[in-house]
Amino acid sequence: MGEVRGNVIVGQSGGPTAVINSSLVGVFKTAKDRGAKKVYGMLHGIQGLLEEKVVDLADHIKNDLDIELLKRTPSSYLGSCRYKLPEIHEDQQIYKKIFEILDKLEIEYFFYIGGNDSMDTIKKLSDYSILNGSKIRFMGVPKTIDNDLAATDHTPGYGSAAKYIGAITKEVIRDGLVYGQQSVTLLEIMGRNAGWLTGAAVLAKCEDCEGPDMIFLPEIVFDVDDFMRKVAELHQKKKSVVVAISEGVKVADGRYVCELTDNIDYVDAFISS
């Protein structure tokens, strides 16, 4: 980003992380250092922008102490959303509305902090901008605890989430040791199609903890019968079995394990697509 002559707008989308506000501070501080007149924040992402819910971040981030505090504050300061923009050819009116709002705010740079679904939003806005000759620059800021953004080695949010998974796995393993009866504890871990977070459960393994008994990643087909057999074998050796399993594991025919039941009432806009 070179010298900024107009205004900047930034939003946060998708799941919060322990460090997502550090990225927000980075956008704000860099934009101000490069000469931006105003740096606006979208309240609740693109959905809030459509409702013209924006704030001037300078009214909230007033000094270096505010910057340092916000950098260390977890969760999404601006709020988040799960809002899927339609394809451009399906509904151009929503894009016209967004760009009318951006033009009214005299936006030169648009930043969106998020994961894959947020990058989908940025790409659609960028494509529409190119098609219509807009000079607004659209940029995605990487964020996802799943660590699955293309062309990135690791994403802000993964490290802190991985540490949490390792710690809670160890705590669950310790809890299971106190009971006399046989038990199986399933730790369902986020990461729809990427096993980085589930794999982090192995961090529980150390000199005072043997770690989870089994780890199942979404990249590998899940066999229900094989799983039951392995649990039975483990119960011959120990009473408590702890399993780290991704929310996105699938059986051989491509169905998610959760689809083996009929009790699914809701999926969000991105999953249902």
N, C-alpha and C positions, 0 to 999 in steps of 0.2 A: 504494500500500500504506500503510494507516494504522498505528496502533499495533498491534503483534503481541503477542497474549497467549499463544499456543501455540508450537509449533515449526514450523520451515521445513525443506523438503527440496528439493534441487536436483540435477539430473542433466545430463549432456552426451550428445549422441547424434549419429549420422551422422559425416561426415568431419571430421577436426580442421582447425583453422586456426591462423594465427600469433597470433590475438588472442582465441580462445575462452575462455582462462583469465581475460582481463580481464573478460568478462561474468560468469564465476563469482565473481570477487572482488567485482564490483558487487553481485551478489545477496547474498553473504555479509555484506559490510560494511553494506549498507543494512538487511538483516534484523536484524543485531546493534544497529545504531543505533536501530532502531524497537522494540527491546525483546524480540526473540525469545529464548526461553530456550535453545533449541538450534537449530543449523543443521546438518542432516544432508546428507551427500553420497551419492548412489547410485553404487556402483561398477559401471561398464558399463551405465549407463542403466536403462531400465525392465526390461531382462532381469535385471540384477543385483538390482533391487528385488524382483522375483518370487522371487529366491533369498535375500532378506533380507540382501544384501550392502551394508550402509550403514556410514558412518563419521561420527563427530562431527567436523565440520570445525575446531572450536576446538582439537582435539588436534593439528592439523597447521598451522593458521594462527594463530600465537600472538602476533604482534606486527606493527608497521608494516613492518619489514623483510621479513617473510614475505609481506605483502600486496604490497609493491613488487616483490619477486622473482617472485611468481606472476603478476602483471600482465604481466610481460615474458617469461614462459615460454611457448613455442609448444606446440602439440598439446594433447590433452585430459588434464588432470590427474587427473580421475576415471575416465578410460577411457570407451569408447564402445560402441555396439552397432548392429546393423541388425536390429531386432526389430519386426515388424508386429503390432499388436494386432488380433484379429478384430473384426468388426462386433459390436455389443452383442447383437443378436438371435441371433447365431451361437453365442456362448459367453459366458454371463454369469458362469460360475464363475471365470474368470481375473480378471474385474473385482472379484468378491467377495473374492478372495484379495488383490488389490492394496489394496482399501479396508480390509480387516482389518489389513494391515500398517501402513497409514497411520494408522489409528485407534490401533493399539498404540503407535505413535511419537508420538501426539498432534499430528499435523500439521494446521496451519491454512492454510499456503500451500505450494503445489507449483509449482516452477519447472522448466521443461525447456528447455535451450539447444540449438537445432538449426535445421535447415532445414525444407523442406516436409514431409518424412516425419515429422519430429519434431512438427511442428504438427498432423499427422494424429493422432498419439498423444495430444497435449494435448486436441484437440477431442473425441476419443472419451471420455477420462477426464472432461472437463467435462460432456459430455452425460449420462454415466452418473451423475455427481454430482447433476445437476439432476433426473434421473428418480427418484432415490432419496432426495432431500432432504438430501444431505450438505452440510455447511457449509464444506467444504474449497474453497479458491479455487485454480484452475488457470490458470497463465500461461505462455505461450510466450515465450522470449527469442530474438530473431532471430539467426541465424547461418547463413551459407552463402556459400561462395566463388562460387557460381553467380549470386548477386545476383538471384534470381528469386522472392523471397517477395512474395506479394500485399500491397498496401497499404504497401509500403516503397519508399523512393527508392533507398537503397543499404544493404547489410547488412554488419555487421562480418565481416571475412574476405575480402571481395571486393577491397578496395584492395591488401592485401599480396599476394594471389594474382595480381592483374592485373600488379603490378610484376614478380613472378617470371616470368610468361609473357612480358612484354616483354623481360626480360633474357635468358632462355634462347633466345627466338626469334632475338635478335641474335647470340648465340653460335653457334647452329646455322647461321645464314646465313654467318658468318665461316668456320666449319669447311668448308662446302661450296665455298668459293672456292679452296681449296688443291689441289683435284684436277683433273687434266686431262681426265678422262672425263665424259660426261654423267651426271647424277644427278637423282633426284627424291626429296626428303626430305619426308615427311608428318609433321607435328606434330599428333597426335591430342590434342585438348584437352578437358578435362572441361566439363560443361554439357549434361545430357541433352536438355533442351528449351529452353534459353536460351543465346543466343550471346554473352553479355557477356564471358566469359573468352576465348573464341576471338577475339572482336573486339579484345581487349586486345593481341593479337599485333602490332597496328599500332603500338604504342608503341615497337617496335624501330626504326621509321623515324626517321631524324634525319640530320644533315649527313654522317655517316660511314657510314650504312647505309641502303639503299633499302627495307628492310622486306620482309615476305613477299611473294611473287609473287601469291599468291591466298589468299583467306580464304573459307571456306564455313561458313555458320551454319545451325543446325537449323531456323530459322524459314523458310528458303528451300529449295525442292525441289532435290535434288542430281541432276544429269544426268550419268551416267557417261560417255556418249559425248562430251558437250560438254567434260567435264573432260579427257579424253584428247586431244581436239583442241587445247585451250588449252595443254596441256603441250607438245605437238608444236610449236606456234607459238612458245612461249617458248624451246624448244631451238634454234630457228633463230637466236636472238639471244644466248643465253647457255648455258653448260654446266650450271650448278647451278640447280635450281628448288626453292624452298622453299614448302610449302603448309601453312597453318594450317587445320585442319579439325575441326569439332566431333564429339565421340563420338556425337552424336545426329542426324547428318544422315540424311535419308530420301529415297528415290526417289519417283517420282510416285505409285506405288500405295500409299504409306504405310509400306512396309517400311523398317526401318533398313538402312543399307548393309551392316552386319555380318550381316544376315539373308540376304544374297545368297549366303552360303556355308552349308554344313551343319555346320560345325565349331564349333557353340555347345554347350558342355557345362554352363554354369551361369549363371544370373542370380539376383540376390538377391530377397528376399521382396517388396520394393516394386516392382521392375521387372516381375516375373512377374505381378503383379496387374493 
